[in-house]
Amino acid sequence: MNEGVHVVSELTEKDLLENGFTVRNISRLREVLNRNENTGETLSGLIDDLSRRFYGGVICLFLVLAPLVFLPVFYPPSLLLYYLPVAIFGVIAVWYLIPLGLSWKAYRMMKGR
């Protein structure tokens, strides 16, 4: 009858610990879930969202760091000094806005499910 329906079990904190998340990571996830704008959000939904953000974060990092490789090829190497602070800021921004550490763990976990 329900041949096309996939039943996904709800993730628990124990599942997260078994898949490389630390107690600190889990407490951070709990903080996010307890915010007013996240009412009704589940741990499973948050992990799924983080796993989808992983590729976006990798693409953003590539876009920020690619000029460091190509800039010296087409322009004088001295221009690297001007772009380096931009690249550092870009990497830090991507790392914290996406949370790449958590999204990598979530991606690995969801890929294994």
TIKOLMI-976704 format. One record per residue: x, y, z of N, C-alpha, C, O in turn; residue number from 1. Coordinates in steps of 0.2 Angstrom, whole numbers, plus 5000, padded with zeros to 4 digits. Layout:
N
node npx:X, npy:Y, npz:Z, capx:X, capy:Y, capz:Z, cpx:X, cpy:Y, cpz:Z, opx:X, opy:Y, opz:Z, pos:NUM
...
END
This chain:
113
node npx:5004, npy:4994, npz:5000, capx:5000, capy:5000, capz:5000, cpx:5004, cpy:5006, cpz:5000, opx:5004, opy:5010, opz:4995, pos:1
node npx:5009, npy:5007, npz:5005, capx:5013, capy:5013, capz:5005, cpx:5020, cpy:5011, cpz:5003, opx:5025, opy:5012, opz:5006, pos:2
node npx:5020, npy:5009, npz:4997, capx:5027, capy:5007, capz:4994, cpx:5032, cpy:5012, cpz:4993, opx:5038, opy:5011, opz:4994, pos:3
node npx:5029, npy:5018, npz:4991, capx:5034, capy:5024, capz:4990, cpx:5036, cpy:5028, cpz:4996, opx:5040, opy:5033, opz:4996, pos:4
node npx:5033, npy:5026, npz:5002, capx:5034, capy:5030, capz:5008, cpx:5040, cpy:5027, cpz:5012, opx:5041, opy:5021, opz:5013, pos:5
node npx:5045, npy:5032, npz:5013, capx:5051, capy:5029, capz:5017, cpx:5050, cpy:5032, cpz:5024, opx:5049, opy:5038, opz:5025, pos:6
node npx:5051, npy:5028, npz:5029, capx:5051, capy:5030, capz:5036, cpx:5058, cpy:5031, cpz:5038, opx:5062, opy:5027, opz:5038, pos:7
node npx:5059, npy:5037, npz:5040, capx:5065, capy:5039, capz:5043, cpx:5065, cpy:5040, cpz:5050, opx:5060, opy:5044, opz:5053, pos:8
node npx:5069, npy:5036, npz:5054, capx:5068, capy:5037, capz:5061, cpx:5071, cpy:5043, cpz:5064, opx:5076, opy:5046, opz:5061, pos:9
node npx:5069, npy:5046, npz:5069, capx:5071, capy:5052, capz:5072, cpx:5078, cpy:5051, cpz:5075, opx:5079, opy:5046, opz:5079, pos:10
node npx:5082, npy:5056, npz:5074, capx:5089, capy:5055, capz:5077, cpx:5089, cpy:5057, cpz:5084, opx:5085, opy:5061, opz:5086, pos:11
node npx:5093, npy:5054, npz:5088, capx:5094, capy:5055, capz:5095, cpx:5101, cpy:5058, cpz:5096, opx:5105, opy:5057, opz:5091, pos:12
node npx:5102, npy:5060, npz:5102, capx:5109, capy:5063, capz:5103, cpx:5114, cpy:5057, cpz:5104, opx:5120, opy:5058, opz:5102, pos:13
node npx:5112, npy:5051, npz:5105, capx:5116, capy:5045, capz:5105, cpx:5118, cpy:5044, cpz:5098, opx:5124, opy:5042, opz:5097, pos:14
node npx:5114, npy:5044, npz:5093, capx:5116, capy:5043, capz:5086, cpx:5121, cpy:5048, cpz:5084, opx:5126, opy:5046, opz:5081, pos:15
node npx:5120, npy:5054, npz:5086, capx:5125, capy:5059, capz:5085, cpx:5132, cpy:5058, cpz:5088, opx:5137, opy:5058, opz:5084, pos:16
node npx:5132, npy:5056, npz:5094, capx:5138, capy:5054, capz:5097, cpx:5142, cpy:5048, cpz:5094, opx:5148, opy:5048, opz:5093, pos:17
node npx:5138, npy:5044, npz:5091, capx:5141, capy:5038, capz:5088, cpx:5143, cpy:5039, cpz:5081, opx:5147, opy:5036, opz:5078, pos:18
node npx:5141, npy:5045, npz:5078, capx:5143, capy:5047, capz:5072, cpx:5148, cpy:5053, cpz:5072, opx:5149, opy:5057, opz:5067, pos:19
node npx:5152, npy:5054, npz:5077, capx:5157, capy:5059, capz:5077, cpx:5156, cpy:5066, cpz:5080, opx:5160, opy:5070, opz:5081, pos:20
node npx:5150, npy:5067, npz:5082, capx:5148, capy:5073, capz:5085, cpx:5150, cpy:5073, cpz:5092, opx:5150, opy:5068, opz:5096, pos:21
node npx:5153, npy:5079, npz:5095, capx:5155, capy:5079, capz:5102, cpx:5149, cpy:5082, cpz:5106, opx:5144, opy:5084, opz:5103, pos:22
node npx:5150, npy:5082, npz:5113, capx:5145, capy:5084, capz:5117, cpx:5144, cpy:5092, cpz:5116, opx:5139, opy:5094, opz:5116, pos:23
node npx:5150, npy:5095, npz:5115, capx:5149, capy:5102, capz:5113, cpx:5145, cpy:5104, cpz:5107, opx:5141, opy:5108, opz:5106, pos:24
node npx:5146, npy:5100, npz:5101, capx:5142, capy:5100, capz:5095, cpx:5135, cpy:5099, cpz:5097, opx:5131, opy:5103, opz:5094, pos:25
node npx:5133, npy:5094, npz:5101, capx:5126, capy:5093, capz:5102, cpx:5123, cpy:5099, cpz:5106, opx:5118, opy:5100, opz:5105, pos:26
node npx:5127, npy:5101, npz:5111, capx:5124, capy:5107, capz:5115, cpx:5123, cpy:5113, cpz:5110, opx:5118, opy:5117, opz:5111, pos:27
node npx:5127, npy:5114, npz:5105, capx:5127, capy:5119, capz:5101, cpx:5120, cpy:5118, cpz:5096, opx:5116, opy:5123, opz:5095, pos:28
node npx:5119, npy:5112, npz:5094, capx:5113, capy:5110, capz:5090, cpx:5107, cpy:5112, cpz:5095, opx:5102, opy:5114, opz:5092, pos:29
node npx:5107, npy:5110, npz:5101, capx:5102, capy:5111, capz:5106, cpx:5100, cpy:5118, cpz:5106, opx:5094, opy:5120, opz:5107, pos:30
node npx:5105, npy:5122, npz:5107, capx:5104, capy:5130, capz:5107, cpx:5101, cpy:5132, cpz:5101, opx:5096, opy:5136, opz:5102, pos:31
node npx:5103, npy:5130, npz:5095, capx:5099, capy:5132, capz:5089, cpx:5092, cpy:5130, cpz:5089, opx:5088, opy:5134, opz:5087, pos:32
node npx:5090, npy:5124, npz:5091, capx:5084, capy:5121, capz:5091, cpx:5079, cpy:5125, cpz:5097, opx:5073, opy:5126, opz:5096, pos:33
node npx:5082, npy:5128, npz:5102, capx:5079, capy:5131, capz:5107, cpx:5077, cpy:5139, cpz:5105, opx:5074, opy:5142, opz:5109, pos:34
node npx:5080, npy:5141, npz:5100, capx:5078, capy:5148, capz:5098, cpx:5071, cpy:5148, cpz:5096, opx:5068, opy:5144, opz:5093, pos:35
node npx:5068, npy:5154, npz:5097, capx:5061, capy:5155, capz:5095, cpx:5059, cpy:5154, cpz:5088, opx:5054, opy:5151, opz:5086, pos:36
node npx:5064, npy:5156, npz:5083, capx:5062, capy:5155, capz:5076, cpx:5062, cpy:5148, cpz:5074, opx:5060, opy:5147, opz:5068, pos:37
node npx:5065, npy:5144, npz:5078, capx:5066, capy:5137, capz:5076, cpx:5060, cpy:5132, cpz:5080, opx:5062, opy:5126, opz:5080, pos:38
node npx:5055, npy:5135, npz:5082, capx:5050, capy:5131, capz:5085, cpx:5047, cpy:5126, cpz:5081, opx:5045, opy:5127, opz:5075, pos:39
node npx:5047, npy:5120, npz:5083, capx:5044, capy:5114, capz:5079, cpx:5050, cpy:5111, cpz:5075, opx:5048, opy:5105, opz:5072, pos:40
node npx:5056, npy:5114, npz:5074, capx:5061, capy:5110, capz:5071, cpx:5064, cpy:5104, cpz:5075, opx:5064, opy:5105, opz:5081, pos:41
node npx:5066, npy:5099, npz:5072, capx:5068, capy:5093, capz:5075, cpx:5076, cpy:5092, cpz:5074, opx:5079, opy:5096, opz:5070, pos:42
node npx:5079, npy:5088, npz:5078, capx:5086, capy:5087, capz:5077, cpx:5087, cpy:5084, cpz:5070, opx:5092, opy:5085, opz:5067, pos:43
node npx:5083, npy:5079, npz:5068, capx:5084, capy:5076, capz:5062, cpx:5083, cpy:5082, cpz:5056, opx:5088, opy:5081, opz:5051, pos:44
node npx:5079, npy:5086, npz:5056, capx:5078, capy:5091, capz:5051, cpx:5084, cpy:5096, cpz:5051, opx:5087, opy:5098, opz:5046, pos:45
node npx:5087, npy:5097, npz:5057, capx:5093, capy:5102, capz:5058, cpx:5099, cpy:5098, cpz:5055, opx:5103, opy:5101, opz:5051, pos:46
node npx:5100, npy:5092, npz:5056, capx:5105, capy:5088, capz:5053, cpx:5105, cpy:5088, cpz:5046, opx:5110, opy:5088, opz:5042, pos:47
node npx:5099, npy:5087, npz:5043, capx:5098, capy:5086, capz:5036, cpx:5099, cpy:5093, cpz:5033, opx:5103, opy:5093, opz:5028, pos:48
node npx:5097, npy:5098, npz:5036, capx:5099, capy:5105, capz:5033, cpx:5106, cpy:5106, cpz:5033, opx:5109, opy:5109, opz:5028, pos:49
node npx:5110, npy:5104, npz:5039, capx:5117, capy:5105, capz:5039, cpx:5121, cpy:5101, cpz:5034, opx:5126, opy:5103, opz:5031, pos:50
node npx:5118, npy:5095, npz:5032, capx:5122, capy:5091, capz:5027, cpx:5121, cpy:5094, cpz:5020, opx:5125, opy:5093, opz:5016, pos:51
node npx:5115, npy:5097, npz:5019, capx:5114, capy:5101, capz:5013, cpx:5119, cpy:5107, cpz:5012, opx:5121, opy:5109, opz:5007, pos:52
node npx:5120, npy:5110, npz:5018, capx:5124, capy:5116, capz:5018, cpx:5131, cpy:5114, cpz:5016, opx:5135, opy:5119, opz:5014, pos:53
node npx:5133, npy:5108, npz:5017, capx:5141, capy:5106, capz:5016, cpx:5143, cpy:5108, cpz:5009, opx:5148, opy:5111, opz:5009, pos:54
node npx:5140, npy:5106, npz:5004, capx:5142, capy:5107, capz:4997, cpx:5142, cpy:5115, cpz:4996, opx:5147, opy:5117, opz:4992, pos:55
node npx:5137, npy:5119, npz:4998, capx:5137, capy:5126, capz:4997, cpx:5143, cpy:5129, cpz:5001, opx:5146, opy:5134, opz:4998, pos:56
node npx:5145, npy:5127, npz:5006, capx:5151, capy:5129, capz:5010, cpx:5157, cpy:5128, cpz:5006, opx:5162, opy:5132, opz:5006, pos:57
node npx:5158, npy:5122, npz:5003, capx:5164, capy:5120, capz:5000, cpx:5164, cpy:5124, cpz:4993, opx:5170, opy:5126, opz:4991, pos:58
node npx:5159, npy:5125, npz:4990, capx:5159, capy:5129, capz:4984, cpx:5161, cpy:5136, cpz:4986, opx:5165, opy:5140, opz:4982, pos:59
node npx:5158, npy:5139, npz:4991, capx:5160, capy:5146, capz:4993, cpx:5167, cpy:5146, cpz:4995, opx:5171, opy:5151, opz:4993, pos:60
node npx:5170, npy:5141, npz:4998, capx:5177, capy:5141, capz:5000, cpx:5181, cpy:5141, cpz:4993, opx:5186, opy:5145, opz:4993, pos:61
node npx:5179, npy:5137, npz:4989, capx:5183, capy:5137, capz:4982, cpx:5183, cpy:5144, cpz:4979, opx:5188, opy:5146, opz:4976, pos:62
node npx:5177, npy:5147, npz:4979, capx:5176, capy:5153, capz:4976, cpx:5181, cpy:5159, cpz:4979, opx:5183, opy:5163, opz:4976, pos:63
node npx:5181, npy:5158, npz:4986, capx:5185, capy:5163, capz:4989, cpx:5193, cpy:5162, cpz:4988, opx:5197, opy:5166, opz:4988, pos:64
node npx:5195, npy:5155, npz:4988, capx:5202, capy:5154, capz:4988, cpx:5205, cpy:5153, cpz:4980, opx:5211, opy:5153, opz:4979, pos:65
node npx:5200, npy:5152, npz:4976, capx:5203, capy:5152, capz:4969, cpx:5207, cpy:5158, cpz:4966, opx:5212, opy:5157, opz:4963, pos:66
node npx:5205, npy:5164, npz:4968, capx:5209, capy:5169, capz:4966, cpx:5216, cpy:5169, cpz:4968, opx:5221, opy:5172, opz:4965, pos:67
node npx:5217, npy:5166, npz:4974, capx:5224, capy:5165, capz:4977, cpx:5228, cpy:5161, cpz:4972, opx:5235, opy:5162, opz:4972, pos:68
node npx:5225, npy:5156, npz:4968, capx:5229, capy:5152, capz:4964, cpx:5230, cpy:5156, cpz:4957, opx:5235, opy:5155, opz:4954, pos:69
node npx:5224, npy:5159, npz:4955, capx:5224, capy:5161, capz:4948, cpx:5227, cpy:5169, cpz:4948, opx:5229, opy:5171, opz:4942, pos:70
node npx:5227, npy:5172, npz:4953, capx:5229, capy:5179, capz:4953, cpx:5236, cpy:5180, cpz:4951, opx:5238, opy:5184, opz:4947, pos:71
node npx:5241, npy:5176, npz:4954, capx:5248, capy:5177, capz:4952, cpx:5249, cpy:5175, cpz:4944, opx:5254, opy:5177, opz:4941, pos:72
node npx:5245, npy:5171, npz:4941, capx:5246, capy:5169, capz:4934, cpx:5245, cpy:5174, cpz:4930, opx:5248, opy:5175, opz:4925, pos:73
node npx:5240, npy:5178, npz:4931, capx:5237, capy:5184, capz:4926, cpx:5240, cpy:5191, cpz:4928, opx:5240, opy:5195, opz:4924, pos:74
node npx:5241, npy:5192, npz:4935, capx:5243, capy:5198, capz:4937, cpx:5250, cpy:5198, cpz:4941, opx:5252, opy:5192, opz:4943, pos:75
node npx:5252, npy:5204, npz:4943, capx:5259, capy:5203, capz:4947, cpx:5257, cpy:5200, cpz:4954, opx:5252, opy:5202, opz:4957, pos:76
node npx:5262, npy:5196, npz:4956, capx:5261, capy:5193, capz:4963, cpx:5260, cpy:5198, cpz:4968, opx:5257, opy:5196, opz:4974, pos:77
node npx:5262, npy:5205, npz:4968, capx:5261, capy:5209, capz:4973, cpx:5253, cpy:5210, cpz:4974, opx:5252, opy:5213, opz:4980, pos:78
node npx:5249, npy:5209, npz:4969, capx:5242, capy:5210, capz:4971, cpx:5239, cpy:5205, cpz:4976, opx:5234, opy:5206, opz:4979, pos:79
node npx:5243, npy:5199, npz:4977, capx:5241, capy:5194, capz:4982, cpx:5241, cpy:5198, cpz:4989, opx:5236, opy:5196, opz:4993, pos:80
node npx:5245, npy:5203, npz:4990, capx:5245, capy:5206, capz:4996, cpx:5238, cpy:5210, cpz:4997, opx:5236, opy:5210, opz:5003, pos:81
node npx:5235, npy:5212, npz:4992, capx:5229, capy:5215, capz:4993, cpx:5223, cpy:5211, cpz:4994, opx:5218, opy:5212, opz:4997, pos:82
node npx:5223, npy:5205, npz:4990, capx:5218, capy:5200, capz:4991, cpx:5218, cpy:5195, cpz:4997, opx:5213, opy:5193, opz:4999, pos:83
node npx:5224, npy:5195, npz:5000, capx:5225, capy:5190, capz:5006, cpx:5220, cpy:5192, cpz:5011, opx:5217, opy:5187, opz:5014, pos:84
node npx:5220, npy:5198, npz:5014, capx:5215, capy:5200, capz:5019, cpx:5208, cpy:5198, cpz:5017, opx:5204, opy:5196, opz:5021, pos:85
node npx:5206, npy:5199, npz:5011, capx:5199, capy:5197, capz:5008, cpx:5198, cpy:5190, cpz:5009, opx:5193, opy:5187, opz:5011, pos:86
node npx:5203, npy:5186, npz:5007, capx:5203, capy:5179, capz:5007, cpx:5202, cpy:5176, cpz:5014, opx:5198, opy:5172, opz:5016, pos:87
node npx:5206, npy:5179, npz:5019, capx:5206, capy:5177, capz:5026, cpx:5199, cpy:5178, cpz:5029, opx:5196, opy:5174, opz:5032, pos:88
node npx:5196, npy:5184, npz:5027, capx:5190, capy:5186, capz:5030, cpx:5184, cpy:5181, cpz:5027, opx:5180, opy:5179, opz:5030, pos:89
node npx:5185, npy:5180, npz:5020, capx:5180, capy:5176, capz:5017, cpx:5180, cpy:5169, cpz:5020, opx:5175, opy:5166, opz:5021, pos:90
node npx:5186, npy:5166, npz:5021, capx:5186, capy:5159, capz:5024, cpx:5183, cpy:5159, cpz:5031, opx:5179, opy:5154, opz:5033, pos:91
node npx:5185, npy:5164, npz:5035, capx:5182, capy:5164, capz:5042, cpx:5174, cpy:5165, cpz:5041, opx:5171, opy:5162, opz:5045, pos:92
node npx:5172, npy:5169, npz:5037, capx:5165, capy:5170, capz:5036, cpx:5161, cpy:5164, cpz:5034, opx:5156, opy:5162, opz:5037, pos:93
node npx:5164, npy:5161, npz:5029, capx:5161, capy:5154, capz:5027, cpx:5161, cpy:5149, cpz:5033, opx:5156, opy:5146, opz:5034, pos:94
node npx:5167, npy:5149, npz:5036, capx:5167, capy:5144, capz:5041, cpx:5162, cpy:5144, cpz:5047, opx:5160, opy:5140, opz:5049, pos:95
node npx:5161, npy:5151, npz:5049, capx:5156, capy:5152, capz:5054, cpx:5149, cpy:5152, cpz:5052, opx:5144, opy:5151, opz:5055, pos:96
node npx:5148, npy:5155, npz:5046, capx:5141, capy:5156, capz:5043, cpx:5138, cpy:5149, cpz:5041, opx:5132, opy:5148, opz:5042, pos:97
node npx:5142, npy:5145, npz:5038, capx:5139, capy:5138, capz:5036, cpx:5139, cpy:5133, cpz:5042, opx:5136, opy:5128, opz:5041, pos:98
node npx:5143, npy:5133, npz:5047, capx:5147, capy:5130, capz:5051, cpx:5150, cpy:5123, cpz:5048, opx:5147, opy:5118, opz:5048, pos:99
node npx:5155, npy:5124, npz:5044, capx:5158, capy:5118, capz:5040, cpx:5160, cpy:5112, cpz:5044, opx:5159, opy:5107, opz:5042, pos:100
node npx:5162, npy:5113, npz:5051, capx:5164, capy:5107, capz:5055, cpx:5158, cpy:5103, cpz:5056, opx:5158, opy:5097, opz:5055, pos:101
node npx:5152, npy:5106, npz:5058, capx:5146, capy:5103, capz:5059, cpx:5143, cpy:5100, cpz:5053, opx:5140, opy:5095, opz:5053, pos:102
node npx:5143, npy:5104, npz:5048, capx:5140, capy:5102, capz:5041, cpx:5144, cpy:5096, cpz:5038, opx:5140, opy:5092, opz:5035, pos:103
node npx:5150, npy:5095, npz:5039, capx:5154, capy:5090, capz:5037, cpx:5152, cpy:5083, cpz:5041, opx:5151, opy:5078, opz:5038, pos:104
node npx:5151, npy:5084, npz:5047, capx:5149, capy:5078, capz:5051, cpx:5142, cpy:5076, cpz:5049, opx:5140, opy:5070, opz:5049, pos:105
node npx:5138, npy:5081, npz:5048, capx:5131, capy:5080, capz:5046, cpx:5131, cpy:5076, cpz:5040, opx:5127, opy:5072, opz:5038, pos:106
node npx:5135, npy:5079, npz:5035, capx:5135, capy:5076, capz:5028, cpx:5137, cpy:5069, cpz:5028, opx:5134, opy:5064, opz:5025, pos:107
node npx:5142, npy:5067, npz:5032, capx:5145, capy:5060, capz:5033, cpx:5140, cpy:5056, cpz:5036, opx:5139, opy:5050, opz:5034, pos:108
node npx:5136, npy:5059, npz:5041, capx:5131, capy:5055, capz:5044, cpx:5125, cpy:5053, cpz:5040, opx:5123, opy:5047, opz:5039, pos:109
node npx:5123, npy:5058, npz:5036, capx:5117, capy:5057, capz:5032, cpx:5119, cpy:5053, cpz:5026, opx:5115, opy:5049, opz:5023, pos:110
node npx:5125, npy:5053, npz:5023, capx:5127, capy:5049, capz:5018, cpx:5127, cpy:5042, cpz:5020, opx:5126, opy:5037, opz:5016, pos:111
node npx:5129, npy:5040, npz:5026, capx:5129, capy:5033, capz:5029, cpx:5122, cpy:5031, cpz:5030, opx:5122, opy:5025, opz:5031, pos:112
node npx:5117, npy:5035, npz:5030, capx:5111, capy:5032, capz:5032, cpx:5107, cpy:5029, cpz:5026, opx:5101, opy:5027, opz:5027, pos:113
END
